[in-house]
């Protein structure tokens, strides 16, 4: 009787398993009985190792305009440590920590209340909104003028006028910095019935309303992502108003 080479049997069995796997369109990693299209098992669920997990593609910025074929695509944005998914129907990126615009729940980066939401409380029913543009009219301004420009700012969006803006405290500018990328992405696609324009925060120094003395106040550097020691109020910096809701 002719003896079959064990290596031949192994190759045939591997080929059959490959055909079966393709037919059922189910792949098991760390298991031989997948329960879904892709079923990944930890080495030991009771005592998992540091590598028992999935690494979603990590990016430093969100792609400008994915298409319909990428609907539902997910990435991890390293600049704000957040997972995002692409929704083609709204041509927008949304973070997994927030809902999209169709659910009725507020989210970071939402067009709302005359600007863009950059902070929400735990219940997501109140928070802070940043204005669509700087209030220093293209040139830096001193602290006193920054307060006046913020307090007097008013905008009409979708027939509603918002006029309760103010110069943010240093702590609020820090919160705005955390949401910088989400806010910038929202401003890229901003539209309203009054044809208002939305512009990114500059990578510059912005005044806060936080005073150190009668002659000094704090600013925040968006180019370095940190607040500075108090500066003379006669210095010139950028201005961006906010409001609460």
N, C-alpha and C positions, 0 to 999 in steps of 0.2 A: 504494500500500500504506500502511495506517495505521501510524504509528510509536507504539510503546508507551513511555510515560514511564519513564525509568530508575528514578525513585523508586518507581513502582508495582512494578517487578521486585524492587527491594530489599525492599519491604514483604512481597511474596509469599514471597520466599526466606527472610526472617526468620521469617515465620509457619510455613513448612514446617520450618525448623530447630527452632523451639520445639516443634512437634508431635512431631518425631523425638526430641528430648531428653526430652520427657515420657513418650513410649512406652517408651524404653529405661531411663528413670529413672537416667541417668548424667549427671553434671555435671562438666565440665572447667573449671578456672580456671587460666589461663596455658597451656592446651593445647587442642587440638581433637580429641584422641583419648583420652578418659578411660578408665582401666582398672578403675574401680570406681564405686560410686554417687557418690562425690565424690573427684575426683582433682585435687589442687592442685600445680602446678609452680612451682618457684622461678624468678625472673627469669633467673638463670644459675647452675646448680648449682655450677659451678667457682668462681665469684666472687659468692656471694650478697650481697644488700644487707641493711641493717639492718631492713628491713620484710618480708623473705622468711620469713614464719612465720604461725602461727595464734595469735590471742589468745583463750584460754578465758575465759568470764565471770569477772571478778574480784569477790570479795565480802569484806566485813569480818567476817562471821560466817556460820556454817552454818545453813541453814534448819532450823526445829525439826522438821518432820514432812512431808517430801515423800511422795507416794503411789506406787502401783504404776506409774502412767504415767511416773514419773520414774526408774524403775529403770535404773541405768547412767549417770545424769546426772553430768556432771563440772563442777567449779568450781575456781577457784584462790583459796585463802584467803590474803589479804594479810597477816594478822596473824602467820602463821608461815611464809609463803612456801612453801606446800605445795599440791599438787594433791590433790583429794579426789573420790571417786565414791560415789554413793548406792546401797546394796544393799537393795532392798525386802524380800527374804526374811528379813533379820536386822534390818530397820528401823534401819540404822546407816550412818554415814559412815566410809569408810576412805581412808587416804592412799595414793597410788600408790607411796610409798616403803616401804610395809609390805604384808603380806598380810592377808587377812581371816581370821576365826576358823575357817573350814572347812578350811584348808589344813594346820593343825597347826604352822605356824611362828609364833613369837612376834611381836608387833607392839606399837607404842606405842598405849596406850589399851586394851590387853587386860585383862579381868578375870582376875587370876591371883595365886596365892600370898597370898591374904588382902587384896588391894588392887588397884591399877591400875598396870600397867607404864608407867613414864615414861622409861626409858632402856634401850637394848640395845647390846651390843657388836657388832662387825662381823659375827660369825657368827650373831647373833640367838639365841644359846642361853643367855645369861646377861645380867643387868642389874639394874635397881633398880625397886623397887615402892613406891608411896606408899600410906599408910594411907587408909581410907575417910572418916575424920573427924579433926577436931582433937583433941589430947590435953589442951587447957587447960580443958575442961569449961565452955565458954561465957564464960570470963573470962580476961584476960591473966595471965601468970605470970612469975616471975623465972627466971633462967637455970638455977639449981640445980634448981628444981622441974621445969623443962622437960626436963632430962636424966633425972630420975627418972621422970617421966610417960612418956617415950618408951621407956626401958629396961624398964619394967614393963607396957607395953601388950601385950595379947594379944587375939586374935580367932579365933573358929571360923567357918569358911566352908565350906559343903558338907561338913560333918562332920570337916574337918581343922582343927587348931588351930595357929596361927602366933604365936610368942612371942619371936622374935629381932629385935625392932624396936630402932631407935636414933635419936637426934637427928642429923639430917643435917649434914654439913660444908657450908661455904658454897659450895663448888664443886658439890655435889650439889643444893643449892637452885637454883643457876643452871641446871643441867640440867632441873630440874623446871619452872622458869619457861619454858624453851624448849618444853616439852610441855604447857604450862598448858591450852591450848584443847582439845587431844585428851583430856587427863585429865578436864577438866570435861564434855566431851561424853559420855564413857564413864560418868561418875557420874550423868548425867541419866537413863540407862536401866538403871542397875545393879539386879540382883536376885540373891538366893541363897536356899538352903533354910532358913537361919536368920533370914530377914527382917532382915538388917543393913541399915542405911541408909547412903547415901553422900552426902557434902556437899562442895560446891566449896571450894577454897582461898579464903580471904578476901583481899580486896585490902588487906592489912594487912602489918605487920612480923612476920616469923617468925624465931625464934631458930635459930642454927646451933650446932654443937658446936665450931666454930673459935674458939679462945681467942686473945686478944691478950696477956693477962697474967692474973695471979691474980684480978684484979677486973673484967676487961673481956672481952667476947666480941662476935663479929660477928652481925648479923642481915641478913635479905634483905627488901626492900620489894617485895611483889607489886603494889602500887598504882603503883609507878614503875619496876618491872622492873630493879632494880639493888641491889647490896649496899651497906651503909653502913659507915662507919668504926666501929671497935669502940665499944661502949656499955657502961655499967656493968651488971654482972650482976644488980644489984638492980632494974634497969628491968623493966617488964612487957611481954611480947610474946606473940604467938601461937605455937602448937606443933603441928607435924605430923611424925609419925614415919615412917621409911622402913625397908625391909629389902632385902637383896640376895638373888639366887638364881643 
